[in-house]
Amino acid sequence: SVAWDSARGELRRNERSHVQTARRVFTSLGPAFVKMGQGLAARPDLFSPESVEELARLFCAVPPFPTSEAMRVITRELGVP
């Protein structure tokens, strides 16, 4: 885990693995989280170049989903039909 690696001083060594896991989690949680990950990818001041590169995969490697699902999520999250 990130906390365990940080406590042992191995966070940097395992950083790519942690960011890959985060990218997969963002993808599995849906469009809002993918968008959040994309926002993080645009912040090289917060993350290493390797992490930014991994998160940038969210811009082009997101699995497609049906338009009807997108409309359902938008409607639910915005509270309007």
N, C-alpha and C positions, 0 to 999 in steps of 0.2 A: 504494500500500500504506500501511498505518497507519504503519509505520516511516519511510517516505519522507516522508509528510505531516508526521510529528512532527519530523523533521530539518529540514524547510523551514519549520516554524512554521505549517503549514496544517491541523493536525489538527482544530481546532474547526470550520473552514470546511467540511471534508468529512466531519464526524462522522456526519451522517444517512446518507450513502452507505455508510459502513463498517458502521454498525449494521444497515442493510437487508441488506447482504451477510451479516453474522453471523446474522441471523434466517433467511435462506434456507438457510444452511449448517446451522444447528441443525435446521431442518425436514427437510432432506435426509438428515441423519445418524440420524434416528429419535427414538423417544419419550424415551429417556434424555436426549438433548441438548435436546429441546424442553423437558423439565422443568427442565434447567439454565438455559435461557434465560428460562423463566418465573420462576425464582428470582432471576435478575439483574434482571428487570423490577420486582421487589419491593424493589429497593435504590436509592431515589432519593438516598441519601447517597453512592453511588458513581458515578452517571451523571446526565447532564443530563436535564431534563424531556423533551426531544425524544427522547433515547435510550430512556428509560423508556417513553415512549408507543409507540415503534416495537417494542420488545421485548414490550410488553403485547399486541401483536397475536398473540403465540403462545398467549394464553389462549383466543382464539376463532377464529382463522383457520388452525388446523392441519387439513390434509386428513385425512379419515377413512381408517381402514384396517380390514381385517377382524378380527373377534374372534379367529379362528384364528391370525392373525399375532401379535396381542398375547399370546396364551397361549404361543406358541412362544418369543417373546422373553423373557417372564417366566420360563418354565421354564429356558431356556438361561442367563439371567443369574443366577437364584437357585440353579441347580443341583439343582432338585427337580422331580419330575413333577407 
